[in-house]
Amino acid sequence: DCLMCSNFVPIALRLCRMTKRRPSNKKPTGLNKSLGNSLCNERQKNRKKHKIIATEDDMDNPAFIEETVERGLDSKTFESNMEELFAKAELAGTTFNAERGAVQIVDKDSTVLVRTNADVKTFNVMKKKFDHLLKIPRRPDRHSYENADELHALENEMFLNWRLGLSQLEDMDGVVLTPFERNLDIWRELWRVVERSDIVVQIVDARNPLLFRSADLEDYVTTIDPAKKNVLLINKSDLLLPDQQRYWTTYFSEIGVDVIFWSALEITDDEDNDELAQRDKCQFASSREELIALLRSKGGPVVEGRPLVVGFVGYPNVGKSSTINKLLAAKKVTVSATPGKTRRLQTHSLDDDIILCDCPGLVMPSFAFDKNEMFLNGIMPVEQMRDHFGPTSLLISRVPADWICDRYSLTLAAEDIDAVKLLTAIAFLRGMMSSSGVPDCSRAARLLVKEVVVGKILWVAAPPSHDQKEFDDLFFLKKSGKIRGQVQLRQMEKRGLLESVRVANDRFDQSFFDKSGSQAHLITRRPGVDQSDDFSKKHFKKKDKARRMYVQTYS
């Protein structure tokens, strides 16, 4: 009994020292809330040590197997220099030996000025020269492996070679690539969607279709099966004018790309019948029924008894999830502007003969002029913007200054506007002040870029066969006739408010400049604390009264 008591006392003391649990909270609270878990973990570690010591030569012992936690797919489109180095080393199976010493990480950041017409021509020449090198990773051939381990090794090897090729392309002079997906698991989902689908619909943003379109993806689809069809769905087409849609339709028909113009949002009734008729000529789907009919017409011969599978692929924030939700007439897919919201491919039954296959949002590599253009096109998040004057200067170079001033109610001279003056005026007008009391230009720049991304400020690229300035003038010249403030100005004129201000100014000028003669003034003296309240007439204070008088003469 004494032996049992001696063993029981330490355990009892430990239990007494543990934190008491509240009735409303099942978990322990207080300073020692994790004491019980610590005791259990310590006992588990001791058990594992004894197992390893007992069977040192047995490598199949479960004690040597590390527990792994399965996680979902995480999209990764940007890596620092150090992260990129370790990612490539992991794919290649390289190990490193640490060497102690002073380490300095240097990151290359360069500021690019606003482009000129010569820069645009140079960029187009460079794009045509290296366009064949801009590819997406391929899946290994089915006959090149025998088991899952060989497939995994081949996929890592091909993905590493693909990343090395893009790195060599970026090292060339004048080449700037957009951020691209660096997670191999996301690309595996794309391969599965392409293999399952009969029609691969690539959704792009109507404001810059070529930036979001991957021509190599279309080649990859036809390489897997020539019977598969490629369709380019140009979403957010309501932001384009009918003439702008016609120019893009002509361009894509010349290069042999099948396109459908579409808007996942409801189109307002501001357009007249002529504009709607012009949109219909550009193969514009104005409803979900029309889009479903167009997809059915573009589908090739399908095996009997099997539904038509339509796969949707595209960048994040181009309206892929919104399009699928509108086709299903229900919110089945979560809408998000960040990559990686859709973890795996998802299938949705539209009808008995059509199945929609949703691919996770995928950022594919593409050519860009600089980072400023990436921010305005919504490829890079606004939160990562460090240079706030670069995107603003690029915006001013294409959007008329008087249009911007009219939108934000600014009174700046249109011919003398720049990024610093514009951001300072917007920040001051919106009350965006820093802690030191000066206008916060960074917040104003983020406001401008966000309004460009959501479409409040039009930022539309022209086809390569059309001039960019003429393409922009189609919108801004049309909107210039509708100047804000004209209605309020006419109301003020009718009420005579503007005339009354003018008359008051004339009256003030006349009363100020037409004065003549002289006038006497008397400086009054306030009674002090020690003065009495008797204000009766005092004849012996006449000299003091005369001293406080002065004469002002007007000439």
Summary of the structure (lengths in Angstrom):
residues: 555
radius of gyration: 36.4
end to end distance: 121.6
largest distance: 126.1
contacts: 1386
relative contact order: 0.08
helix: 49%
strand: 9%
